[in-house]
Amino acid sequence: MTEFWLISAPGEKTCQQTWDKLMVATSRTNNLSTNNKFNIPDLKVGTLDVLVGLSDELAKLDTFVESVVKKVAQYMADVLEDSRDKVQENLLANGVDLVTYITRFQWDMAKYPIKQSLKNISEIISKQVTQIDNDLKARASAYNNLKGNLQNLERKNAGSLLTRSLADIVKKEDFVLDSEYLITMLVVVSKTNYADWQKTYETLAEMVVPRSTKLLFEDNESGLFSVTLFRKAVDDFKHKARENKFTVRDFQYNEEEMKADKEEMTRLSTDKKKQFGPLVRWLKVNFSEAFIAWIHIKALRVFVESVLRYGLPVNFQAMLLQPNKKNMKKLREVLYDLYKHLDSSAAIIDASMDIPGLNLSQQEYYPYVYYKIDCNLLDFKV
């Protein structure tokens, strides 16, 4: 299970008692969840008005930062292409896997100094993650353009003889070049029509050079034949060929152009390889930064909601539960029984109800402070 429930309840005589009660109810006897204390430092409370406003702002910031975390993770998966199974090992926070980071969460005092006001800390996070989001857009756009151009060239060199590039199939000696009167044309013939082609190609127009056809290349369905004829018979030849279900490819042998195409492909391929390493490193570093910022927002939200609900002085225990998948419904019931005295009206209120000062629009309301953290950040199963 990669889902966690981050909850808080007011301290009884001590916060340790609150913790012990939860442990007895959820894990010592019935294995409903694996629990960890979630350490939130002594943050600056500020005024009630500021806390109420901040509650809504943090909810929006939470949604935004989660979306950036998911974008970076998903783009990492896209960039790693064939090595998607390696994605998970690159999605780390502070050098450890996400579950370890969350369960051993420690506030980063250097990045988010607790002497600052809560509003300032949320603004630091917002600025930092907005920067990551903007950088990701720019880097992804440049890399995707490169990848798209390379794929277009690769696509030209693959697929059916009717559409693919012929530059890497034909050679100079397959053509009559620099002739005022003669021209070599390339025709795609279905394998089932080879015999028809050999019988009829000389009669498709008046000025076809006898015995000039050669099979240059075959794929599963068809073959590419060359044929030489007089230039003035080209239109007539194309028309008759179409009537006989032979496809004339518009192709002129041009060594310069073909060389330029090959060089372009080599250049794009080299550029992609060059950009790959630095891009993956950037994604790793910034995934970690964004994820850490996200969990700090969860900590801020727990702090703000706990003060709004349980009042001052600050006295609550934040706890991180990793529910046992089979017992999630039972765990909810146990938590409700444990904390229903905190709010008699909270018989799991419908999410659509709006209670001033408590941000409930996005989620269910329980008598205890609750936020979900889901570490499964990718659309596919790795």
N, C-alpha and C positions, 0 to 999 in steps of 0.2 A: 504493500500500500504506500503510495506516495502522497496520500492526503493527510494533512495535519489539522487539528483544531486548536487554535490559540485562544485560550479563555482566561478570564480573570474573575476572582471572587474576593470580597473584602476580607481583610485579616480578622481572625477571631481575636482571642487575647493576643496571639502572635500570628504572624504570617505562616510560621512553621505548622501551626495547628490546622490552618486552612489546607495546607499541602498534605498533611497526614490524613485528614478526613477524605480528601480526594483519592489518595492512594488506596485507602481501605475500601472505598466504594467501587473503585474501577479496576484495580489491578491485583491487589493482594489475594483476593478470594476468587474472582470470576474472570480474570484475563480479558476485560473489555477493551483495554487500551494500554499502550506503553507510554509512560509519562515522563516528562522532564520539566524541571523548573525553567522558566524563561526569564532571564535576568534583564530587568530594565533599570537603568541608573536613576538617581534622584534628578529628575528634569525640573526646569523652572515652570511653575504652574501658570503664572499670569492671572489675568482676570477672567471671570466667568464668561463675559461677552466674547472675549477673544477665543476662549475654548469652544464655545458654541459655533462660532464662525469657522474655526479651524477644523472642527469635526467634519463639516461638509467639504472643505477644501482638501482635507486628507483623503476623503473617500474618492474624490475625482483623481487626485494624484496617485492613489493606489491603483486605480484602473489603468491610468496612463502608463505607469512604470511597469505594471504587469504586462501590458501589451508590448512594450519595448523589449522586455526580457524574452518574451515569446518570439518576437520578430528576430532577435539576434540568434536565438537557439535554432529557429527554423531556417534562417539563412545559413547558419553553420552546416546544417544538414544538407542544404542545397549545394553548398560549395564543395562539401566532401564527396558528393556524388556516389561513386562506387564504394566508398568506405563509410557508409552511413552507420554501420555497426560501431564505428569509432566515435560517433558523435557524443554518446553519453560520457565517454572518458575525457572528452574535451570540455564538457559543461561542468566546470568546477567553480566553487566560490572560495576565495582565499586559499586555493590549492587543495581543498578537500571536497569530497562529494557533497551534494546539496543537503542530503539528510543529515550528515555529520555536522555541516555548518549550522543548520537550523537547531538541531538538538543541543548543540554546544554554543549557542549564540552568545556572543559578547559584544557589547556596544563599542563601536569604533570611535574612541574619544578624539583621535587626531583628525579624522574626516568630519565628524559631526560633534564639535565641542559642546558639552552640556551646559557651559556657562552662557551660551547663546539662548535666546528665547526660542520657544517651540516653533513660532512662525519663521524665525530665521533659519532654523534647522530644516524646516520643510522647504524653504526657498532654495537653500543650498542643494538639497536633493533634486528639486525640480529643475534647477539650472543644469546640474550635472547630467541628468538623464535626458533632458532636451538636447544637450550637446551630443550625447551618444546617438540619439535618434537621428539628428541631422547628419552626423558623420556616416552613420550606417546607410542612409539614403544615397549620399554622394558616392560612397565606396561601392555599394551594391550596383548603382547605376553604371559606373565605369566598368566594373567587372562583367556585368550582364551584357553590356554592349559588345565587349570583347568576345565573350563566350558565344553570343548570338551570331556575330560575324563569322566566327570560326565554324560554328555549326552549319551556317548557310553554305559556306564553301565545302564543308565535308558532305553536306547533302547533295551538292551539285555533282560530287564525285562518286555518288552511290545511287542505288535505285535502278530503275528500268532503262534500257537502251533508248527508249523513246524520249526520255527527259534528261538523263544524266549528262554531265560534261564528258566530251569525248577526248579531251586534251591528253589524258594519260593513257589512252588506248591506241591512238594512231601515231604513225611515224612519218617522217618527211618523205621516205621512199614510197609510201602508199599513194602519193599524189603526183599528178602531172602539174608542175608549177611553172609560172612565167611563160605560159603559152598563150599566144594571141587567139588561137582557135579552139583549143581543147580545155576541158575542165574535168576534174574528178569529183564525183558526188558520192555521198554516203547514204546508204539505204538500210533501214531496219526491216528485216524479214522474219516473220514468225517461223519457228522451226517446222511447223506443219506445212509451210509453203515453200520450203527450200527448192523442191523439185520444180514447182511452178516458176519460181524466180529464174532458175537456170534455163528453163525452156523459153521464157518470154522476154527476159530483160533486153535482148538485142532488138526486139521488135516494138518496144514501148515508144520509141521515137525513130525518126529516119536516120539520124546520124550518131548512133551508138557504136563505139569501137568494138568489133567482135572480140569475143573471148577476153574482155578486159575486166571481168568481175573477179573479185577476190574476197574470201571470207576473212575478215580482220579480227573478229572477236565474237564470243558467244556468251550469253548468260543462260539462265534456266529456260527462259521462254523464247528467246529470239537470237538472231545473229546480225552482225553489222557487216554489210557488204560494200565494197567500193565498186564504182563503175565509171568508165571514162567516155565522154561524148563531146560533141561539138557544142560550143557555147550557145549557138542560136537555137539548139534543140531543147534547151533546159526547160522552158515553160511547158512545152508539149510533153516532155518526159515526166515532169512532176505530175501533170494532170492524169496521164495514163497510169502512172505508178499508183496514184491514189485510187483510181478505179479498180486496180488489181489488188488492193489492200497491202501495198508496200508503202512504207513511210519514209519519205526523203527528209533527212535531217539537214537543216540550214547550217552548214559548217564551212568556214574558210580556214585553211591552214595558215596560222600566223604565229611564227616562232616567238616573236617579241611578246605578244599577248599571253601566250601559254607560259612563258618563262615568268612573266610578271605575276600571273595567278599563283604559280608554284611558290614564288618568293613571298607573296602576301600570306599564303597559308603557313609557311614556315615562320614568318614573323609573328603572326597571330598566336601560333602554337607556343612559340618561345615566350611571348609577352604573357600569355596565360600562366605558363609555368612560373615565370618570374613573380607575377602578382600573387600566386596562390599561397606561398609561404607567409609573406607579411600579412595577407588578408586573414588567414586562419589565426595567426598570432593576435591580430587586432581583435578578432571576434572572441577569442578566449579571454583576453584581458577585459574587454568591455562587457562580455556576458557576466563575468565575475563582479565587475563594478555595479552593473545594473541590478543583479540579483541581490547583492549586499544592500544596495539602496532600498530595494523592495522590502526586504525583511526589516530594515530600520523603520520604514513607513508603518509596517504592521505593529512594531513596538510603539511608535508614536501614537497610533490609533488606539491601542490597548490602554496606554497611559491616559490619553485625553478622555476616552469613554468611561474609564474607571473612575476618574475624578468627577466627571459629570454625573455619573450614577451613584457612586458611593460617598461622594462629598469629601470634605477636608477634615482633618489633615490627611495627607496621602497615606492610605493604608490598605493595600491590596496585594494579592499574590497572583502573578501571571504564570500560567501553566500551559505547557505544550503537550497535547495528547495526540498520539498516533493510533487512530481507532483500529481495532481488529475488524476486518472487512465484514465478517459474518455477523458481528454483534453491534453494528452501528445504531440500529433502532433501539436496542436495549440500552446502549450507552447514553443515548439522548434521554431516555426515561429516567435512568439513574441520576444523570446530571440535573434533570428537572426536579426530581424528588429532593436532591441535595440542596438546591438553591432556590426552590419556589418561594421560600419565605422572603427572599429579597424583593420580590415584586409580585404581589398577589394577582395583578391583572395580566400577568405574562403567560397565560396558558397558550403558549406558542401562537403569538399573534400573526395574522396574515401579513405577508411582506408588503402588500400595497398600502397598508395603513401608515400614515405619516405622523410621527410624534415629534413635536418641536424639540430641537437640541440633541436628538439622537438620530444618527443617520441610518434609517431603516429601509430606505427606498430600494437598496440593492439586495437586501437579504432578509432572512427570517429574524424574528426578535425572540430572544430567550431571556430568562431572568438574570442571566450572567452575561458578561461581555464575551462576545464570540466573533472570531474571524477565521475563515478557512484559508489554508495555504496549500495549494496543489503543486507538487513538484513535477508532475508530468506535463512538460512544457511543449511537447512536440505532437504534431498531428498524426504521426505514424508510430507504430510500435517498433522500438529498436531491439 
